[in-house]
Amino acid sequence: MELRQLAMFLTIANCGTFSEAARRLYLSQPTLSVQTASLEKELGVELFERQGKKLALTPAGQILKRYAADILGLKERALQEIAQYKNTVAGSIQLFASTVPADYILPPIISDFLQLYPEVYIELMRSDSSAVWNKVLAYEADFGIVGTYQNLNSIDCTPFYDDEIVIIAPATDKYTQWPPVIDFATLLDQPWVLREVGSGTQETFENALTKQGLSGDNLKVRTRLESMEAVKTAVLSGLGLSVASRLAIESELAAGTLLAFSVYGLDLNRKFYLIKQKQKVLSPAADAFFRFILTDQRGE
């Protein structure tokens, strides 16, 4: 049973006559009759019965029609998806990114890319770095962008953007008196608002403390929040200090509503990474966007 025979059978079933099916397929009636007879012989059943001038499906024909439609539909879907892997840069891209890249780095890059490739659709989903790693490991994304590094043999982890984590405080009289660089002891008496466990920003801060023999357990943490915007709102309302990417607070720094501080001895610089499964074959669209991100940030 060939796909060509199924396509002929389905056309005959939909048209109700050999003559109309032949006209639509640009074939002769004898050709359709021969192919139908061959298919019936192979299956060992009759597929059509005559009802006056029209052809009606037998019970076996009704079963085959249902499956033939599914089979030919799957064929078309397969061809459409395979077409994405030709030279044309078109189709959809699915990626996950942690908060800072998703909110502050990727939107202008996506805009520039889509101007070059208008037939591409990009679906960007935001999550914390830990969840992004899990999505990539589970092959649920073309690739991901995170603020944490893991040395895994199955993953390509490519740095592409430098970032700085800072301590943030509301621009009140109390904090405007602080110098730009403060010591850790100064922070112990302050209330804190922190990101959730799994946040790359939070992990960078905690790793920097650990390297200096310090611990975030000594901080007076009042609450943990799941988004950078919620953290900024909480800090602005006076709930406590927090840590944030400098990228995430540029507008607040410019407006003078938030203050940013560094801490003596703490290296709060980090990189953002593009991560993908080494074995995953990217579509031309996803591969082009992956390379575009690297070129955009490195100026290559």
VMD Tcl script that draws the C-alpha trace (Angstrom):
set ca {
  {0.00 0.00 0.00}
  {1.62 3.19 -1.22}
  {1.01 6.79 -0.15}
  {0.15 7.58 -3.79}
  {-2.60 4.94 -3.73}
  {-3.97 6.29 -0.45}
  {-4.08 9.80 -1.86}
  {-6.04 8.53 -4.91}
  {-8.39 6.51 -2.70}
  {-9.08 9.50 -0.44}
  {-9.80 11.76 -3.41}
  {-12.25 9.23 -4.88}
  {-13.94 8.85 -1.48}
  {-14.32 12.60 -1.14}
  {-15.51 13.16 -4.72}
  {-17.90 10.21 -4.95}
  {-17.09 9.44 -8.60}
  {-14.07 8.29 -10.59}
  {-14.64 11.02 -13.16}
  {-14.52 13.91 -10.66}
  {-11.52 12.39 -8.84}
  {-9.70 11.95 -12.17}
  {-10.38 15.58 -13.04}
  {-8.97 16.83 -9.71}
  {-5.91 14.59 -9.89}
  {-5.25 15.24 -13.61}
  {-5.34 11.49 -14.25}
  {-7.43 9.26 -16.51}
  {-10.37 7.29 -15.13}
  {-8.82 3.95 -16.21}
  {-5.69 4.78 -14.20}
  {-7.76 5.42 -11.07}
  {-9.78 2.26 -11.63}
  {-6.60 0.16 -11.98}
  {-5.03 1.66 -8.86}
  {-8.21 1.15 -6.83}
  {-8.51 -2.47 -7.98}
  {-4.85 -3.04 -7.08}
  {-5.39 -1.58 -3.59}
  {-8.51 -3.69 -3.03}
  {-6.65 -6.82 -4.16}
  {-3.77 -6.09 -1.78}
  {-6.12 -5.50 1.16}
  {-8.44 -8.39 0.25}
  {-11.61 -6.29 0.60}
  {-13.83 -4.09 -1.52}
  {-13.56 -0.39 -0.71}
  {-16.40 1.05 -2.81}
  {-19.89 0.00 -3.88}
  {-22.02 1.66 -6.55}
  {-25.16 3.50 -5.53}
  {-26.60 4.71 -8.82}
  {-24.05 7.07 -10.42}
  {-22.21 7.63 -7.15}
  {-19.63 5.56 -5.30}
  {-20.20 4.81 -1.62}
  {-17.66 3.48 0.85}
  {-18.04 -0.03 2.17}
  {-17.48 -0.54 5.93}
  {-13.87 -1.46 5.13}
  {-13.57 1.64 2.96}
  {-14.83 3.82 5.80}
  {-12.12 2.44 8.07}
  {-9.42 3.01 5.46}
  {-10.64 6.57 4.81}
  {-10.17 7.48 8.45}
  {-6.65 6.10 8.60}
  {-5.70 7.37 5.13}
  {-6.57 10.92 6.18}
  {-4.40 10.53 9.30}
  {-1.50 9.01 7.38}
  {-1.49 11.67 4.67}
  {-1.89 14.41 7.27}
  {1.14 13.10 9.17}
  {3.08 13.02 5.92}
  {2.35 16.72 5.34}
  {3.30 17.63 8.90}
  {6.55 15.70 8.54}
  {7.39 17.52 5.31}
  {6.63 20.90 6.90}
  {8.87 20.21 9.89}
  {11.66 18.79 7.73}
  {11.47 21.93 5.58}
  {12.74 23.89 8.57}
  {16.07 22.08 8.16}
  {16.60 23.30 4.62}
  {18.51 26.46 3.85}
  {15.57 28.81 4.39}
  {15.69 30.50 7.81}
  {12.07 30.08 8.84}
  {10.00 28.30 11.44}
  {9.72 28.50 15.21}
  {12.37 28.69 17.95}
  {11.68 27.73 21.55}
  {14.06 28.86 24.26}
  {14.11 29.38 27.99}
  {16.04 32.15 29.73}
  {16.61 33.26 33.28}
  {15.10 36.54 34.44}
  {17.80 39.08 33.55}
  {18.50 37.81 30.01}
  {14.77 37.34 29.33}
  {13.82 40.81 30.53}
  {16.81 43.01 29.76}
  {19.17 41.38 27.21}
  {17.17 39.32 24.74}
  {14.21 41.56 23.71}
  {16.31 44.00 21.60}
  {18.32 41.10 20.16}
  {15.11 39.30 19.18}
  {13.81 42.48 17.55}
  {16.96 42.86 15.44}
  {16.95 39.17 14.48}
  {13.29 39.15 13.40}
  {13.87 42.17 11.18}
  {16.43 40.08 9.30}
  {14.36 36.88 9.32}
  {10.64 37.81 9.28}
  {9.54 34.20 8.69}
  {10.85 33.12 12.10}
  {8.69 32.92 15.22}
  {10.43 33.00 18.62}
  {8.84 31.72 21.81}
  {10.81 32.96 24.83}
  {9.90 31.58 28.24}
  {11.30 33.00 31.46}
  {12.27 30.97 34.51}
  {15.05 30.83 37.06}
  {18.44 29.46 36.02}
  {17.89 26.09 37.71}
  {14.64 25.49 35.81}
  {16.26 26.56 32.51}
  {19.02 23.99 33.01}
  {16.38 21.31 33.61}
  {14.49 22.26 30.43}
  {17.63 22.02 28.30}
  {18.68 18.73 29.93}
  {15.22 17.34 29.15}
  {15.43 18.44 25.46}
  {12.42 20.73 26.02}
  {14.10 23.80 24.51}
  {16.24 24.52 21.46}
  {18.69 26.15 23.85}
  {18.72 28.21 27.05}
  {20.32 31.31 28.56}
  {21.37 31.20 32.22}
  {23.44 33.04 34.79}
  {24.93 29.91 36.37}
  {27.56 27.50 35.09}
  {27.54 23.71 35.28}
  {30.31 21.51 33.93}
  {28.33 18.74 32.21}
  {29.76 16.58 29.44}
  {26.44 16.54 27.58}
  {26.03 20.33 27.44}
  {27.77 23.07 25.48}
  {28.01 26.06 27.84}
  {29.14 29.18 25.97}
  {29.72 32.51 27.79}
  {28.34 35.50 25.91}
  {27.59 38.38 28.30}
  {29.31 39.90 31.38}
  {27.17 41.06 34.28}
  {27.66 42.62 37.71}
  {25.61 41.88 40.82}
  {25.18 44.79 43.26}
  {23.57 45.39 46.62}
  {20.49 47.58 46.16}
  {18.78 49.90 48.63}
  {16.09 52.57 48.46}
  {17.38 56.13 48.00}
  {16.46 57.21 51.54}
  {18.50 59.48 53.79}
  {19.92 56.47 55.63}
  {21.41 54.76 52.59}
  {22.50 57.90 50.75}
  {25.05 58.29 53.55}
  {26.72 54.98 52.70}
  {29.92 54.93 50.61}
  {29.84 53.17 47.21}
  {31.78 50.21 48.66}
  {30.75 48.82 52.05}
  {31.93 45.97 54.27}
  {29.90 42.84 54.91}
  {29.48 43.62 58.61}
  {27.43 46.67 57.67}
  {24.90 44.42 55.98}
  {24.28 42.14 58.97}
  {22.02 44.60 60.79}
  {19.84 45.32 57.72}
  {16.59 43.58 56.71}
  {16.80 41.67 53.43}
  {14.57 40.74 50.52}
  {16.05 37.92 48.45}
  {15.24 35.93 45.30}
  {14.06 32.35 45.43}
  {16.37 29.35 45.61}
  {17.39 28.52 42.01}
  {17.89 32.14 40.97}
  {21.22 32.73 39.24}
  {21.52 36.17 40.84}
  {21.01 34.68 44.28}
  {23.44 31.83 43.60}
  {26.16 34.25 42.45}
  {25.78 36.23 45.67}
  {25.87 33.15 47.89}
  {28.88 31.68 46.08}
  {30.78 34.97 46.51}
  {30.04 34.89 50.25}
  {31.18 31.28 50.56}
  {34.50 32.02 48.83}
  {35.20 34.60 51.56}
  {34.19 32.28 54.39}
  {30.94 34.17 54.90}
  {27.35 32.96 54.92}
  {24.03 34.36 53.83}
  {22.50 32.59 56.85}
  {23.70 35.52 58.95}
  {21.52 37.97 57.03}
  {18.13 39.00 58.38}
  {16.01 37.71 55.49}
  {12.40 38.87 55.77}
  {11.04 37.39 52.56}
  {11.95 35.64 49.30}
  {10.30 36.62 46.04}
  {10.16 34.94 42.65}
  {10.76 37.86 40.31}
  {13.20 40.74 40.00}
  {10.37 43.22 39.55}
  {8.80 42.07 42.84}
  {12.17 42.42 44.57}
  {12.63 45.97 43.25}
  {9.14 46.95 44.37}
  {9.80 45.52 47.84}
  {13.11 47.38 48.16}
  {11.56 50.64 46.96}
  {8.83 50.25 49.59}
  {11.46 49.96 52.32}
  {11.09 46.25 53.07}
  {14.84 45.64 52.97}
  {18.04 45.43 50.95}
  {18.55 42.97 48.12}
  {20.94 41.90 45.37}
  {20.29 42.54 41.70}
  {21.94 42.61 38.31}
  {23.03 46.14 37.44}
  {21.21 45.60 34.13}
  {17.93 45.14 36.00}
  {18.09 48.46 37.85}
  {19.46 50.84 35.20}
  {16.23 52.85 34.97}
  {15.90 53.11 38.78}
  {19.52 54.21 39.13}
  {18.99 56.84 36.45}
  {15.81 58.05 38.17}
  {17.57 58.14 41.54}
  {15.05 55.85 43.26}
  {17.49 53.02 43.98}
  {21.11 52.98 45.12}
  {23.74 50.36 44.22}
  {26.68 49.24 46.39}
  {29.63 46.89 46.11}
  {31.05 44.90 49.03}
  {34.73 44.77 50.00}
  {36.28 41.43 49.08}
  {33.25 40.06 47.24}
  {33.59 39.22 43.54}
  {30.05 39.74 42.29}
  {30.86 39.63 38.58}
  {29.33 36.82 36.55}
  {28.67 35.71 32.99}
  {25.56 34.65 31.19}
  {25.81 31.43 29.20}
  {24.13 29.97 26.15}
  {23.49 26.29 26.90}
  {22.43 23.51 24.55}
  {22.57 19.75 24.33}
  {25.67 18.69 22.38}
  {23.65 16.01 20.59}
  {20.76 18.30 19.66}
  {20.60 19.30 15.99}
  {19.30 22.85 15.80}
  {17.01 23.90 12.96}
  {18.47 26.53 10.61}
  {16.36 29.17 12.39}
  {17.50 28.16 15.89}
  {21.12 27.82 14.76}
  {21.00 31.25 13.10}
  {19.59 32.83 16.25}
  {22.17 31.07 18.46}
  {24.98 32.48 16.29}
  {23.27 35.88 16.09}
  {23.24 36.21 19.89}
  {26.98 35.50 20.05}
  {27.75 37.91 17.23}
  {25.53 40.64 18.70}
  {27.26 40.52 22.09}
  {30.85 39.97 20.95}
  {30.75 42.39 18.05}
  {32.07 39.74 15.70}
}
mol new
graphics top color blue
foreach p $ca { graphics top sphere $p radius 0.5 }
foreach p [lrange $ca 0 end-1] q [lrange $ca 1 end] { graphics top cylinder $p $q radius 0.2 }
display resetview
